[in-house]
Amino acid sequence: MSAKVQKVTSIKKLACIIHRQAQYLNLFEENSD
């Protein structure tokens, strides 16, 4: 059970990091225009 929870939390962390990186990319794209 705890292993399953750990897997879910690590996936959520990954999703958070990817989401942040996507926001940074969007900011750079907006600034370059």
N, CA, C and O atoms as a Tinker XYZ file with bonds, in Angstrom:
   132  protein
     1  N      0.849000   -1.211000    0.000000    73     2
     2  CA     0.000000    0.000000    0.000000    64     1     3
     3  C      0.880000    1.256000    0.000000    63     2     4     5
     4  O      0.679000    2.150000   -0.823000    81     3
     5  N      1.844000    1.330000    0.908000    73     3     6
     6  CA     2.691000    2.522000    0.966000    64     5     7
     7  C      3.498000    2.683000   -0.321000    63     6     8     9
     8  O      3.734000    3.802000   -0.778000    81     7
     9  N      3.919000    1.559000   -0.901000    73     7    10
    10  CA     4.674000    1.632000   -2.162000    64     9    11
    11  C      3.813000    2.251000   -3.247000    63    10    12    13
    12  O      4.297000    3.040000   -4.059000    81    11
    13  N      2.532000    1.892000   -3.261000    73    11    14
    14  CA     1.612000    2.444000   -4.251000    64    13    15
    15  C      1.484000    3.954000   -4.041000    63    14    16    17
    16  O      1.487000    4.723000   -5.002000    81    15
    17  N      1.372000    4.368000   -2.784000    73    15    18
    18  CA     1.235000    5.794000   -2.471000    64    17    19
    19  C      2.499000    6.533000   -2.907000    63    18    20    21
    20  O      2.425000    7.621000   -3.478000    81    19
    21  N      3.669000    5.928000   -2.630000    73    19    22
    22  CA     4.931000    6.559000   -3.029000    64    21    23
    23  C      4.967000    6.765000   -4.535000    63    22    24    25
    24  O      5.396000    7.814000   -5.014000    81    23
    25  N      4.513000    5.757000   -5.283000    73    23    26
    26  CA     4.512000    5.841000   -6.742000    64    25    27
    27  C      3.629000    6.994000   -7.191000    63    26    28    29
    28  O      3.999000    7.760000   -8.080000    81    27
    29  N      2.457000    7.113000   -6.570000    73    27    30
    30  CA     1.522000    8.185000   -6.945000    64    29    31
    31  C      2.122000    9.551000   -6.628000    63    30    32    33
    32  O      2.023000   10.472000   -7.438000    81    31
    33  N      2.736000    9.689000   -5.469000    73    31    34
    34  CA     3.299000   10.992000   -5.098000    64    33    35
    35  C      4.446000   11.354000   -6.021000    63    34    36    37
    36  O      4.585000   12.518000   -6.395000    81    35
    37  N      5.271000   10.388000   -6.397000    73    35    38
    38  CA     6.383000   10.681000   -7.305000    64    37    39
    39  C      5.857000   11.092000   -8.666000    63    38    40    41
    40  O      6.425000   11.978000   -9.305000    81    39
    41  N      4.786000   10.465000   -9.119000    73    39    42
    42  CA     4.178000   10.833000  -10.410000    64    41    43
    43  C      3.610000   12.253000  -10.317000    63    42    44    45
    44  O      3.739000   13.041000  -11.254000    81    43
    45  N      2.986000   12.570000   -9.188000    73    43    46
    46  CA     2.426000   13.914000   -9.015000    64    45    47
    47  C      3.548000   14.947000   -9.028000    63    46    48    49
    48  O      3.404000   16.018000   -9.618000    81    47
    49  N      4.683000   14.621000   -8.365000    73    47    50
    50  CA     5.821000   15.546000   -8.362000    64    49    51
    51  C      6.318000   15.764000   -9.777000    63    50    52    53
    52  O      6.597000   16.894000  -10.178000    81    51
    53  N      6.427000   14.678000  -10.535000    73    51    54
    54  CA     6.876000   14.779000  -11.930000    64    53    55
    55  C      5.930000   15.676000  -12.722000    63    54    56    57
    56  O      6.374000   16.540000  -13.477000    81    55
    57  N      4.637000   15.471000  -12.549000    73    55    58
    58  CA     3.648000   16.272000  -13.273000    64    57    59
    59  C      3.798000   17.743000  -12.903000    63    58    60    61
    60  O      3.671000   18.614000  -13.764000    81    59
    61  N      4.067000   18.029000  -11.636000    73    59    62
    62  CA     4.251000   19.405000  -11.186000    64    61    63
    63  C      5.451000   20.031000  -11.882000    63    62    64    65
    64  O      5.374000   21.155000  -12.379000    81    63
    65  N      6.566000   19.296000  -11.917000    73    63    66
    66  CA     7.791000   19.801000  -12.553000    64    65    67
    67  C      7.541000   20.063000  -14.031000    63    66    68    69
    68  O      7.937000   21.103000  -14.558000    81    67
    69  N      6.880000   19.115000  -14.704000    73    67    70
    70  CA     6.611000   19.274000  -16.138000    64    69    71
    71  C      5.713000   20.489000  -16.356000    63    70    72    73
    72  O      5.922000   21.265000  -17.287000    81    71
    73  N      4.717000   20.646000  -15.496000    73    71    74
    74  CA     3.791000   21.776000  -15.627000    64    73    75
    75  C      4.547000   23.098000  -15.483000    63    74    76    77
    76  O      4.308000   24.042000  -16.237000    81    75
    77  N      5.463000   23.160000  -14.507000    73    75    78
    78  CA     6.246000   24.385000  -14.296000    64    77    79
    79  C      7.106000   24.682000  -15.514000    63    78    80    81
    80  O      7.168000   25.821000  -15.975000    81    79
    81  N      7.770000   23.652000  -16.033000    73    79    82
    82  CA     8.635000   23.847000  -17.204000    64    81    83
    83  C      7.809000   24.342000  -18.383000    63    82    84    85
    84  O      8.259000   25.199000  -19.144000    81    83
    85  N      6.614000   23.809000  -18.535000    73    83    86
    86  CA     5.743000   24.238000  -19.640000    64    85    87
    87  C      5.373000   25.714000  -19.465000    63    86    88    89
    88  O      5.322000   26.458000  -20.444000    81    87
    89  N      5.116000   26.138000  -18.231000    73    87    90
    90  CA     4.772000   27.540000  -17.988000    64    89    91
    91  C      5.955000   28.435000  -18.349000    63    90    92    93
    92  O      5.768000   29.493000  -18.950000    81    91
    93  N      7.189000   28.016000  -17.983000    73    91    94
    94  CA     8.371000   28.807000  -18.309000    64    93    95
    95  C      8.516000   28.923000  -19.822000    63    94    96    97
    96  O      8.802000   30.000000  -20.346000    81    95
    97  N      8.315000   27.794000  -20.527000    73    95    98
    98  CA     8.424000   27.815000  -21.993000    64    97    99
    99  C      7.395000   28.780000  -22.574000    63    98   100   101
   100  O      7.707000   29.532000  -23.497000    81    99
   101  N      6.185000   28.766000  -22.049000    73    99   102
   102  CA     5.139000   29.664000  -22.554000    64   101   103
   103  C      5.538000   31.120000  -22.329000    63   102   104   105
   104  O      5.301000   31.975000  -23.182000    81   103
   105  N      6.151000   31.398000  -21.161000    73   103   106
   106  CA     6.572000   32.770000  -20.882000    64   105   107
   107  C      7.623000   33.206000  -21.895000    63   106   108   109
   108  O      7.549000   34.310000  -22.436000    81   107
   109  N      8.603000   32.341000  -22.153000    73   107   110
   110  CA     9.658000   32.685000  -23.106000    64   109   111
   111  C      9.072000   32.905000  -24.493000    63   110   112   113
   112  O      9.481000   33.824000  -25.203000    81   111
   113  N      8.116000   32.065000  -24.883000    73   111   114
   114  CA     7.509000   32.216000  -26.210000    64   113   115
   115  C      6.769000   33.549000  -26.306000    63   114   116   117
   116  O      6.830000   34.222000  -27.335000    81   115
   117  N      6.073000   33.929000  -25.234000    73   115   118
   118  CA     5.335000   35.193000  -25.251000    64   117   119
   119  C      6.307000   36.372000  -25.328000    63   118   120   121
   120  O      6.047000   37.348000  -26.031000    81   119
   121  N      7.437000   36.278000  -24.595000    73   119   122
   122  CA     8.403000   37.380000  -24.591000    64   121   123
   123  C      9.101000   37.520000  -25.935000    63   122   124   125
   124  O      9.449000   38.633000  -26.330000    81   123
   125  N      9.312000   36.429000  -26.639000    73   123   126
   126  CA    10.057000   36.473000  -27.907000    64   125   127
   127  C      9.229000   37.118000  -29.019000    63   126   128   129
   128  O      9.781000   37.607000  -30.004000    81   127
   129  N      7.908000   37.118000  -28.859000    73   127   130
   130  CA     7.078000   37.684000  -29.943000    64   129   131
   131  C      7.272000   39.187000  -30.083000    63   130   132
   132  O      6.652000   39.812000  -30.943000    81   131
